Amino acid sequence: MFFIADLHIHSHYSRATSKDLNLETLYQWARVKGIHVVGTGDFTHPQWFRELQEKLEPDGNGLFRLKNPPAMPALPGMKVQDIDVRFCLTSEISSIYKYGDKVRKNHNLVYAPDFDTVARINARLSQIGNLASDGRPILGLPSRDLLEIVLTTSDQAYLVPAHVWTPWFSTLGSRGGYDSVDECFRDLSHHIFAIETGLSSDPAMNWQWSALDRFTLISSSDAHSPQKLGREANLFNTERSYEGIFNAIKTQQGFLGTYEFFPEEGKYHHDGHRKCGISWLPEQSVQHSCLCPQCGQPLTIGVLHRIQKLSDRPMPQRPQGAAGFDYIIPLPEILAEIKGSGTASKAVQQAFHQTISTFGNEFNVLKEVPVADLGKQGGPVLAEAIRRMRAREVKPVPGYDGLYGVVKIFEEGEIKDLSGQLYLLGGQEKPAAKNKPAARKDKNKTGEDQFSLF
């Protein structure tokens, strides 16, 4: 069966996360988004683990149901497509330690098939650090040793390096990582079968380095609020079970690929210095010795630069049997551009509410509903926006040094030309795009257009 899974999120016990990150709200927003399997996040936190045990029940296939799912939708009056949401036991762990005369800062995802396995993992980790201090605990535990603990608790417990290129906290990041997965996990590296690409890279960028060909590339939201669920996600056509999910990832049989951010939208795509407003391509940084020209401080080296430094291919080369991918822009961002206001504005929230109620969930709008039907029921501006997103006819402004990028769909004044007035729903005018924005040049830049999911 086909299903969508977001396997990296957080709870309200993690720092800098929404107080609304509880199981009931995650269930509600998974239905709004169109997600069938959601990670629990943070199972190492004692209080959250107790909540998981109290509120979830095994479904018999290694996943979990919410015992008392809320009948109310995420937003009052919203109509959503009926989805039977399941949960997968997940957690993210921050390892900060010294290895090879260098401080390493790696984040890793851990997955477990049942509560007993989680209890064993937590018992071992609690001897190393304070698990109650943060939903994503910080431990002085090398990634290699964390993997050993995971492997000894269950032959169905797995570790996947998280957002593998992020400069500060990842396996391959420019500031706290290694120059290879093998260097990080050493004698146990053969147990690593997947890596998470993170928001600032996509599979095609990873396909520039042959050393990564053996790994399945997965993507998840790393959501710090329920509204951010599904901004990246994994697609499966297999049994909806814990074993089915991880067998598909291991073998790429039944793993269909991922929905991705345009990588420029990620917070660390370009090199840069946020304080001074410097955002550069790798070649610009090299010309300036990777120093900020205004203050002289070192630039934060972004994902694009880091991949180029380690890669051994001038262009992406898709490994044989590797799953594809496709891009999405979160629906609130699309509506915000159409409305000319922020994603939290009343106008955007009303448009989001009405659009979801019309089409059932967000992934239906972004990827499933034919453009012609979007035009009939959602209006010409929304239809043209979705058409351009699917065709990759967008203009990204890259993020850098912790600042998210922006993906623009329309040129100034173009929305007015398309609709005759600024509205979202109910219009019947035929789209007539003028001054079409320059498309993202995938083929010339990275070759991604060869690797579409569909």
Secondary structure as a PSIPRED ss2 file (coil, helix, strand):
# PSIPRED VFORMAT (PSIPRED V4.0)

   1 M C   1.000  0.000  0.000
   2 F E   0.000  0.000  1.000
   3 F E   0.000  0.000  1.000
   4 I E   0.000  0.000  1.000
   5 A E   0.000  0.000  1.000
   6 D E   0.000  0.000  1.000
   7 L C   1.000  0.000  0.000
   8 H C   1.000  0.000  0.000
   9 I E   0.000  0.000  1.000
  10 H C   1.000  0.000  0.000
  11 S C   1.000  0.000  0.000
  12 H C   1.000  0.000  0.000
  13 Y C   1.000  0.000  0.000
  14 S C   1.000  0.000  0.000
  15 R C   1.000  0.000  0.000
  16 A C   1.000  0.000  0.000
  17 T C   1.000  0.000  0.000
  18 S C   1.000  0.000  0.000
  19 K C   1.000  0.000  0.000
  20 D C   1.000  0.000  0.000
  21 L C   1.000  0.000  0.000
  22 N C   1.000  0.000  0.000
  23 L H   0.000  1.000  0.000
  24 E H   0.000  1.000  0.000
  25 T H   0.000  1.000  0.000
  26 L H   0.000  1.000  0.000
  27 Y H   0.000  1.000  0.000
  28 Q H   0.000  1.000  0.000
  29 W H   0.000  1.000  0.000
  30 A H   0.000  1.000  0.000
  31 R H   0.000  1.000  0.000
  32 V H   0.000  1.000  0.000
  33 K H   0.000  1.000  0.000
  34 G C   1.000  0.000  0.000
  35 I C   1.000  0.000  0.000
  36 H C   1.000  0.000  0.000
  37 V E   0.000  0.000  1.000
  38 V E   0.000  0.000  1.000
  39 G E   0.000  0.000  1.000
  40 T C   1.000  0.000  0.000
  41 G C   1.000  0.000  0.000
  42 D C   1.000  0.000  0.000
  43 F C   1.000  0.000  0.000
  44 T C   1.000  0.000  0.000
  45 H C   1.000  0.000  0.000
  46 P H   0.000  1.000  0.000
  47 Q H   0.000  1.000  0.000
  48 W H   0.000  1.000  0.000
  49 F H   0.000  1.000  0.000
  50 R H   0.000  1.000  0.000
  51 E H   0.000  1.000  0.000
  52 L H   0.000  1.000  0.000
  53 Q H   0.000  1.000  0.000
  54 E H   0.000  1.000  0.000
  55 K H   0.000  1.000  0.000
  56 L E   0.000  0.000  1.000
  57 E E   0.000  0.000  1.000
  58 P E   0.000  0.000  1.000
  59 D C   1.000  0.000  0.000
  60 G C   1.000  0.000  0.000
  61 N C   1.000  0.000  0.000
  62 G C   1.000  0.000  0.000
  63 L C   1.000  0.000  0.000
  64 F E   0.000  0.000  1.000
  65 R E   0.000  0.000  1.000
  66 L E   0.000  0.000  1.000
  67 K C   1.000  0.000  0.000
  68 N C   1.000  0.000  0.000
  69 P C   1.000  0.000  0.000
  70 P C   1.000  0.000  0.000
  71 A C   1.000  0.000  0.000
  72 M C   1.000  0.000  0.000
  73 P C   1.000  0.000  0.000
  74 A C   1.000  0.000  0.000
  75 L C   1.000  0.000  0.000
  76 P C   1.000  0.000  0.000
  77 G C   1.000  0.000  0.000
  78 M C   1.000  0.000  0.000
  79 K C   1.000  0.000  0.000
  80 V C   1.000  0.000  0.000
  81 Q C   1.000  0.000  0.000
  82 D C   1.000  0.000  0.000
  83 I C   1.000  0.000  0.000
  84 D C   1.000  0.000  0.000
  85 V C   1.000  0.000  0.000
  86 R E   0.000  0.000  1.000
  87 F E   0.000  0.000  1.000
  88 C E   0.000  0.000  1.000
  89 L E   0.000  0.000  1.000
  90 T E   0.000  0.000  1.000
  91 S E   0.000  0.000  1.000
  92 E E   0.000  0.000  1.000
  93 I E   0.000  0.000  1.000
  94 S E   0.000  0.000  1.000
  95 S E   0.000  0.000  1.000
  96 I E   0.000  0.000  1.000
  97 Y E   0.000  0.000  1.000
  98 K E   0.000  0.000  1.000
  99 Y E   0.000  0.000  1.000
 100 G C   1.000  0.000  0.000
 101 D C   1.000  0.000  0.000
 102 K E   0.000  0.000  1.000
 103 V E   0.000  0.000  1.000
 104 R E   0.000  0.000  1.000
 105 K E   0.000  0.000  1.000
 106 N E   0.000  0.000  1.000
 107 H E   0.000  0.000  1.000
 108 N E   0.000  0.000  1.000
 109 L E   0.000  0.000  1.000
 110 V E   0.000  0.000  1.000
 111 Y E   0.000  0.000  1.000
 112 A E   0.000  0.000  1.000
 113 P C   1.000  0.000  0.000
 114 D C   1.000  0.000  0.000
 115 F H   0.000  1.000  0.000
 116 D H   0.000  1.000  0.000
 117 T H   0.000  1.000  0.000
 118 V H   0.000  1.000  0.000
 119 A H   0.000  1.000  0.000
 120 R H   0.000  1.000  0.000
 121 I H   0.000  1.000  0.000
 122 N H   0.000  1.000  0.000
 123 A H   0.000  1.000  0.000
 124 R H   0.000  1.000  0.000
 125 L H   0.000  1.000  0.000
 126 S H   0.000  1.000  0.000
 127 Q C   1.000  0.000  0.000
 128 I C   1.000  0.000  0.000
 129 G C   1.000  0.000  0.000
 130 N C   1.000  0.000  0.000
 131 L H   0.000  1.000  0.000
 132 A H   0.000  1.000  0.000
 133 S H   0.000  1.000  0.000
 134 D C   1.000  0.000  0.000
 135 G C   1.000  0.000  0.000
 136 R C   1.000  0.000  0.000
 137 P C   1.000  0.000  0.000
 138 I E   0.000  0.000  1.000
 139 L E   0.000  0.000  1.000
 140 G C   1.000  0.000  0.000
 141 L C   1.000  0.000  0.000
 142 P C   1.000  0.000  0.000
 143 S H   0.000  1.000  0.000
 144 R H   0.000  1.000  0.000
 145 D H   0.000  1.000  0.000
 146 L H   0.000  1.000  0.000
 147 L H   0.000  1.000  0.000
 148 E H   0.000  1.000  0.000
 149 I H   0.000  1.000  0.000
 150 V H   0.000  1.000  0.000
 151 L H   0.000  1.000  0.000
 152 T H   0.000  1.000  0.000
 153 T H   0.000  1.000  0.000
 154 S C   1.000  0.000  0.000
 155 D C   1.000  0.000  0.000
 156 Q C   1.000  0.000  0.000
 157 A C   1.000  0.000  0.000
 158 Y E   0.000  0.000  1.000
 159 L E   0.000  0.000  1.000
 160 V E   0.000  0.000  1.000
 161 P E   0.000  0.000  1.000
 162 A C   1.000  0.000  0.000
 163 H C   1.000  0.000  0.000
 164 V C   1.000  0.000  0.000
 165 W C   1.000  0.000  0.000
 166 T C   1.000  0.000  0.000
 167 P C   1.000  0.000  0.000
 168 W C   1.000  0.000  0.000
 169 F C   1.000  0.000  0.000
 170 S C   1.000  0.000  0.000
 171 T C   1.000  0.000  0.000
 172 L C   1.000  0.000  0.000
 173 G C   1.000  0.000  0.000
 174 S C   1.000  0.000  0.000
 175 R C   1.000  0.000  0.000
 176 G C   1.000  0.000  0.000
 177 G C   1.000  0.000  0.000
 178 Y C   1.000  0.000  0.000
 179 D C   1.000  0.000  0.000
 180 S C   1.000  0.000  0.000
 181 V H   0.000  1.000  0.000
 182 D H   0.000  1.000  0.000
 183 E H   0.000  1.000  0.000
 184 C H   0.000  1.000  0.000
 185 F H   0.000  1.000  0.000
 186 R H   0.000  1.000  0.000
 187 D H   0.000  1.000  0.000
 188 L H   0.000  1.000  0.000
 189 S H   0.000  1.000  0.000
 190 H H   0.000  1.000  0.000
 191 H H   0.000  1.000  0.000
 192 I C   1.000  0.000  0.000
 193 F C   1.000  0.000  0.000
 194 A E   0.000  0.000  1.000
 195 I E   0.000  0.000  1.000
 196 E E   0.000  0.000  1.000
 197 T C   1.000  0.000  0.000
 198 G C   1.000  0.000  0.000
 199 L C   1.000  0.000  0.000
 200 S C   1.000  0.000  0.000
 201 S C   1.000  0.000  0.000
 202 D C   1.000  0.000  0.000
 203 P H   0.000  1.000  0.000
 204 A H   0.000  1.000  0.000
 205 M H   0.000  1.000  0.000
 206 N H   0.000  1.000  0.000
 207 W C   1.000  0.000  0.000
 208 Q C   1.000  0.000  0.000
 209 W C   1.000  0.000  0.000
 210 S H   0.000  1.000  0.000
 211 A H   0.000  1.000  0.000
 212 L H   0.000  1.000  0.000
 213 D C   1.000  0.000  0.000
 214 R C   1.000  0.000  0.000
 215 F C   1.000  0.000  0.000
 216 T E   0.000  0.000  1.000
 217 L E   0.000  0.000  1.000
 218 I E   0.000  0.000  1.000
 219 S C   1.000  0.000  0.000
 220 S C   1.000  0.000  0.000
 221 S C   1.000  0.000  0.000
 222 D C   1.000  0.000  0.000
 223 A E   0.000  0.000  1.000
 224 H C   1.000  0.000  0.000
 225 S C   1.000  0.000  0.000
 226 P H   0.000  1.000  0.000
 227 Q H   0.000  1.000  0.000
 228 K H   0.000  1.000  0.000
 229 L C   1.000  0.000  0.000
 230 G C   1.000  0.000  0.000
 231 R C   1.000  0.000  0.000
 232 E C   1.000  0.000  0.000
 233 A E   0.000  0.000  1.000
 234 N E   0.000  0.000  1.000
 235 L E   0.000  0.000  1.000
 236 F E   0.000  0.000  1.000
 237 N E   0.000  0.000  1.000
 238 T C   1.000  0.000  0.000
 239 E C   1.000  0.000  0.000
 240 R C   1.000  0.000  0.000
 241 S C   1.000  0.000  0.000
 242 Y H   0.000  1.000  0.000
 243 E H   0.000  1.000  0.000
 244 G H   0.000  1.000  0.000
 245 I H   0.000  1.000  0.000
 246 F H   0.000  1.000  0.000
 247 N H   0.000  1.000  0.000
 248 A H   0.000  1.000  0.000
 249 I H   0.000  1.000  0.000
 250 K H   0.000  1.000  0.000
 251 T H   0.000  1.000  0.000
 252 Q C   1.000  0.000  0.000
 253 Q C   1.000  0.000  0.000
 254 G C   1.000  0.000  0.000
 255 F E   0.000  0.000  1.000
 256 L E   0.000  0.000  1.000
 257 G E   0.000  0.000  1.000
 258 T E   0.000  0.000  1.000
 259 Y E   0.000  0.000  1.000
 260 E E   0.000  0.000  1.000
 261 F C   1.000  0.000  0.000
 262 F C   1.000  0.000  0.000
 263 P H   0.000  1.000  0.000
 264 E H   0.000  1.000  0.000
 265 E H   0.000  1.000  0.000
 266 G C   1.000  0.000  0.000
 267 K C   1.000  0.000  0.000
 268 Y C   1.000  0.000  0.000
 269 H C   1.000  0.000  0.000
 270 H E   0.000  0.000  1.000
 271 D E   0.000  0.000  1.000
 272 G E   0.000  0.000  1.000
 273 H E   0.000  0.000  1.000
 274 R H   0.000  1.000  0.000
 275 K H   0.000  1.000  0.000
 276 C H   0.000  1.000  0.000
 277 G C   1.000  0.000  0.000
 278 I E   0.000  0.000  1.000
 279 S E   0.000  0.000  1.000
 280 W E   0.000  0.000  1.000
 281 L C   1.000  0.000  0.000
 282 P H   0.000  1.000  0.000
 283 E H   0.000  1.000  0.000
 284 Q H   0.000  1.000  0.000
 285 S H   0.000  1.000  0.000
 286 V H   0.000  1.000  0.000
 287 Q H   0.000  1.000  0.000
 288 H C   1.000  0.000  0.000
 289 S C   1.000  0.000  0.000
 290 C C   1.000  0.000  0.000
 291 L E   0.000  0.000  1.000
 292 C C   1.000  0.000  0.000
 293 P C   1.000  0.000  0.000
 294 Q C   1.000  0.000  0.000
 295 C C   1.000  0.000  0.000
 296 G C   1.000  0.000  0.000
 297 Q C   1.000  0.000  0.000
 298 P E   0.000  0.000  1.000
 299 L C   1.000  0.000  0.000
 300 T E   0.000  0.000  1.000
 301 I C   1.000  0.000  0.000
 302 G C   1.000  0.000  0.000
 303 V H   0.000  1.000  0.000
 304 L H   0.000  1.000  0.000
 305 H H   0.000  1.000  0.000
 306 R H   0.000  1.000  0.000
 307 I H   0.000  1.000  0.000
 308 Q H   0.000  1.000  0.000
 309 K H   0.000  1.000  0.000
 310 L H   0.000  1.000  0.000
 311 S C   1.000  0.000  0.000
 312 D C   1.000  0.000  0.000
 313 R C   1.000  0.000  0.000
 314 P C   1.000  0.000  0.000
 315 M C   1.000  0.000  0.000
 316 P C   1.000  0.000  0.000
 317 Q C   1.000  0.000  0.000
 318 R C   1.000  0.000  0.000
 319 P C   1.000  0.000  0.000
 320 Q C   1.000  0.000  0.000
 321 G C   1.000  0.000  0.000
 322 A C   1.000  0.000  0.000
 323 A C   1.000  0.000  0.000
 324 G E   0.000  0.000  1.000
 325 F E   0.000  0.000  1.000
 326 D E   0.000  0.000  1.000
 327 Y E   0.000  0.000  1.000
 328 I C   1.000  0.000  0.000
 329 I C   1.000  0.000  0.000
 330 P C   1.000  0.000  0.000
 331 L H   0.000  1.000  0.000
 332 P H   0.000  1.000  0.000
 333 E H   0.000  1.000  0.000
 334 I H   0.000  1.000  0.000
 335 L H   0.000  1.000  0.000
 336 A H   0.000  1.000  0.000
 337 E H   0.000  1.000  0.000
 338 I H   0.000  1.000  0.000
 339 K H   0.000  1.000  0.000
 340 G C   1.000  0.000  0.000
 341 S C   1.000  0.000  0.000
 342 G C   1.000  0.000  0.000
 343 T C   1.000  0.000  0.000
 344 A C   1.000  0.000  0.000
 345 S C   1.000  0.000  0.000
 346 K H   0.000  1.000  0.000
 347 A H   0.000  1.000  0.000
 348 V H   0.000  1.000  0.000
 349 Q H   0.000  1.000  0.000
 350 Q H   0.000  1.000  0.000
 351 A H   0.000  1.000  0.000
 352 F H   0.000  1.000  0.000
 353 H H   0.000  1.000  0.000
 354 Q H   0.000  1.000  0.000
 355 T H   0.000  1.000  0.000
 356 I H   0.000  1.000  0.000
 357 S H   0.000  1.000  0.000
 358 T H   0.000  1.000  0.000
 359 F H   0.000  1.000  0.000
 360 G C   1.000  0.000  0.000
 361 N C   1.000  0.000  0.000
 362 E H   0.000  1.000  0.000
 363 F H   0.000  1.000  0.000
 364 N H   0.000  1.000  0.000
 365 V H   0.000  1.000  0.000
 366 L H   0.000  1.000  0.000
 367 K H   0.000  1.000  0.000
 368 E H   0.000  1.000  0.000
 369 V C   1.000  0.000  0.000
 370 P C   1.000  0.000  0.000
 371 V H   0.000  1.000  0.000
 372 A H   0.000  1.000  0.000
 373 D H   0.000  1.000  0.000
 374 L H   0.000  1.000  0.000
 375 G H   0.000  1.000  0.000
 376 K H   0.000  1.000  0.000
 377 Q H   0.000  1.000  0.000
 378 G H   0.000  1.000  0.000
 379 G C   1.000  0.000  0.000
 380 P H   0.000  1.000  0.000
 381 V H   0.000  1.000  0.000
 382 L H   0.000  1.000  0.000
 383 A H   0.000  1.000  0.000
 384 E H   0.000  1.000  0.000
 385 A H   0.000  1.000  0.000
 386 I H   0.000  1.000  0.000
 387 R H   0.000  1.000  0.000
 388 R H   0.000  1.000  0.000
 389 M H   0.000  1.000  0.000
 390 R H   0.000  1.000  0.000
 391 A H   0.000  1.000  0.000
 392 R C   1.000  0.000  0.000
 393 E C   1.000  0.000  0.000
 394 V C   1.000  0.000  0.000
 395 K E   0.000  0.000  1.000
 396 P E   0.000  0.000  1.000
 397 V E   0.000  0.000  1.000
 398 P C   1.000  0.000  0.000
 399 G C   1.000  0.000  0.000
 400 Y E   0.000  0.000  1.000
 401 D C   1.000  0.000  0.000
 402 G C   1.000  0.000  0.000
 403 L E   0.000  0.000  1.000
 404 Y C   1.000  0.000  0.000
 405 G C   1.000  0.000  0.000
 406 V E   0.000  0.000  1.000
 407 V E   0.000  0.000  1.000
 408 K E   0.000  0.000  1.000
 409 I C   1.000  0.000  0.000
 410 F C   1.000  0.000  0.000
 411 E C   1.000  0.000  0.000
 412 E C   1.000  0.000  0.000
 413 G C   1.000  0.000  0.000
 414 E H   0.000  1.000  0.000
 415 I H   0.000  1.000  0.000
 416 K H   0.000  1.000  0.000
 417 D H   0.000  1.000  0.000
 418 L H   0.000  1.000  0.000
 419 S H   0.000  1.000  0.000
 420 G C   1.000  0.000  0.000
 421 Q C   1.000  0.000  0.000
 422 L C   1.000  0.000  0.000
 423 Y C   1.000  0.000  0.000
 424 L C   1.000  0.000  0.000
 425 L C   1.000  0.000  0.000
 426 G C   1.000  0.000  0.000
 427 G C   1.000  0.000  0.000
 428 Q C   1.000  0.000  0.000
 429 E C   1.000  0.000  0.000
 430 K C   1.000  0.000  0.000
 431 P C   1.000  0.000  0.000
 432 A C   1.000  0.000  0.000
 433 A C   1.000  0.000  0.000
 434 K C   1.000  0.000  0.000
 435 N C   1.000  0.000  0.000
 436 K C   1.000  0.000  0.000
 437 P C   1.000  0.000  0.000
 438 A C   1.000  0.000  0.000
 439 A C   1.000  0.000  0.000
 440 R C   1.000  0.000  0.000
 441 K C   1.000  0.000  0.000
 442 D H   0.000  1.000  0.000
 443 K H   0.000  1.000  0.000
 444 N H   0.000  1.000  0.000
 445 K H   0.000  1.000  0.000
 446 T C   1.000  0.000  0.000
 447 G C   1.000  0.000  0.000
 448 E H   0.000  1.000  0.000
 449 D H   0.000  1.000  0.000
 450 Q H   0.000  1.000  0.000
 451 F H   0.000  1.000  0.000
 452 S E   0.000  0.000  1.000
 453 L C   1.000  0.000  0.000
 454 F C   1.000  0.000  0.000
